[in-house]
């Protein structure tokens, strides 16, 4: 039993260290507009932390020839039924972690 507790505690500390390292490497963005600006910066790889809360979106975020990672601890992107949330094109890569997408509308091609 003590051995199991030791390994569980050790695993937990390693996990906390990994999460802290990942958050430290992310650029903090407070709005969809800041995320859009990061995408237009020309960087090929973007690791962004979107602050928790609901963020309104009126036009899709275009990920073209970029690798975008969006992390959060409770952010919601609301498209209000106007558009799809993301448009991933030309070998773009999108990863979402802890982000909710609601009210999007898109036409299946």
DADA-V192619 format. One record per run of one state. SS is the DSSP state (~ for helix, > for strand, _ for the rest). FROM is the first residue (numbers start at 1). TO is the last residue. If there is no record, write none. Layout:
# DADA-V192619
ss:from:to
SS:FROM:TO
SS:FROM:TO
This chain:
# DADA-V192619
ss:from:to
_:1:1
~:2:25
_:26:26
>:27:29
_:30:31
~:32:39
_:40:44
>:45:50
_:51:52
>:53:56
_:57:60
>:61:64
_:65:66
>:67:78
_:79:85
>:86:89
_:90:92
>:93:102
_:103:109
